Amino acid sequence: MLRRLPARIEGRLPKGWMDLARQVGLFGFAYLVYRLVEGAADHSGALAYTHATEIISLEQSLHVFVEQSIQSWASSSHLVMVLATYLYINAQTTILIALLLYFYFAHNRHYYFVRNMLFVAMAIGLTGYLLFPTMPPRFLGNWGFVDTVHSITGASPTGGVEPVFFNPYAAVPSMHVAFALMFGCTLVRLSHSWVARVWWACWPLLITFVTVVTANHFFFDAVTGALTAALAAAVAFRLARIRPHVWAFAPQPAAAPLAPAPAAQVAVS
């Protein structure tokens, strides 16, 4: 039975062990490159602070600089802040991995489109981090913001990761919001239950709220994250034209079988 176990497991894999290993390797490599490039971005606190104040000035001019007020309001409930903090921490780790596994096993036909979309979004995000390093609100205590991740979990404000793999000023665009939109919109289309569709439709709004009340992003970051998701989806649809039967979101319609020729025509030919 133990000898037959690998074969039985492989029978449950959508495309066998090799494809699963290939996908794990691709994401592992992409994540390593993502971290290395993010770590290579400008770590200058002065420039990041300047960009953050520019965002605040922009939001003030548009009368939408309300992030600190929202955090103060949410802070009246310790439970809300704890839930928001742990949801923020897990959104790009355990939840992201769980959703990728769900797509691979339950919606394998659409997994490759989602994978391409995520890779494109990561590339766009890295471009933003390199060109526009921005200090997140959690570092702006002089504006009244509180780093809830640090205060609730005790985690280091710099992530406790070596600088070569981490940049605390990688805030624009918000990849939390970008990923939430890409997963949310996709799952709205794939879900059969109206409850699930409502949940996934609200998922990007929930993640946006979480990033704001934990002082990790401005609304400006969320908007640029949404634009990142939209651009990544557009590029993924373009890429699908290269391999439509693998990378397209929707299954290609099967070709209609040719109608049999009339008996008279068969005889003539």
Protein Blocks (a to p, Z undefined) as FASTA:
>chain_A
ZZmmmmmmmmmpmnbjklmmmmmmmmmmmmmmmmmmmmmpcfbfklmmmmmmmmmmmmmm
nopafklmmmmmmmmpmklmmmmmmmmmmmmmmmmmmmmmmmmmmmmmlmmmmmmmmmmm
mmmmmmmmmmmgcddfklmmmnopacfklmmnopafklopafklocfklmbccfklmmmm
mmmmmmmmmpmbfklmmmmmmmmmmmmmmmmmnopacfklmmmmmmmmmmmmmmmmmmmm
mmmmlmpmbdcddddddddddfklmmmZZ
